[in-house]
Amino acid sequence: MDYKTNSLPDYQNETLTLPWREHNYVCNTGFIRCVLHRYLQNRLPDYNYETHFGGARYLFVRGMQRRWL
């Protein structure tokens, strides 16, 4: 999970592509995945990428809405 604080006009899917391109988040995601993959290989004796790696997510904090239960 990587939290971003970008201030955008709105947080619709179409608008979220702008910071991805401007700030190279695709490259950043690849780097994080590679480092975590190597770390888990060294720490878990029975490590399997498909089983243990859950992926990467970016959360735009300013676009989150508080939901009451």
C-alpha positions in Angstrom: 0.0 0.0 0.0 1.3 3.4 -1.0 -0.5 6.5 0.1 -0.4 9.6 -2.1 -1.5 13.1 -1.2 -1.9 14.5 -4.7 -4.4 17.3 -4.9 -6.5 16.7 -8.0 -9.6 18.4 -9.4 -11.5 15.1 -8.7 -10.7 11.5 -8.1 -12.4 9.7 -10.9 -10.6 6.9 -12.7 -9.8 9.1 -15.7 -8.3 11.9 -13.6 -6.1 9.5 -11.7 -4.1 8.6 -14.8 -2.5 12.1 -14.8 -0.4 11.6 -11.7 0.5 8.1 -12.8 2.1 9.6 -15.9 3.6 12.8 -14.4 5.2 11.1 -11.4 6.2 7.7 -12.9 4.2 5.6 -10.5 4.3 2.7 -12.9 8.1 2.6 -12.5 7.8 3.1 -8.8 5.4 0.1 -8.5 7.8 -2.1 -10.5 10.6 -1.2 -8.2 8.6 -1.8 -5.0 7.4 -5.2 -6.3 10.9 -6.3 -7.2 12.3 -5.3 -3.8 9.5 -6.9 -1.9 9.7 -10.1 -4.0 13.4 -10.4 -3.3 12.9 -9.7 0.4 10.2 -12.4 0.7 12.4 -14.8 -1.1 15.1 -14.4 1.5 12.7 -14.4 4.5 10.2 -17.1 3.7 11.6 -20.6 3.2 8.6 -21.8 1.1 8.0 -18.5 -0.7 5.9 -18.6 -3.8 5.1 -15.3 -5.7 1.6 -16.4 -6.7 0.7 -17.5 -3.2 2.4 -14.9 -1.0 2.5 -11.7 -3.0 -0.7 -9.7 -2.9 0.1 -7.0 -5.4 0.5 -3.3 -5.0 -2.1 -0.6 -4.4 -2.0 3.2 -4.5 -4.4 5.1 -2.3 -5.1 8.8 -3.0 -5.7 10.1 0.5 -7.5 13.3 -0.6 -9.9 11.2 -2.7 -10.9 8.9 0.2 -14.3 9.5 1.7 -15.2 8.7 5.3 -17.9 6.1 5.5 -20.0 5.6 8.6 -21.1 2.1 9.6 
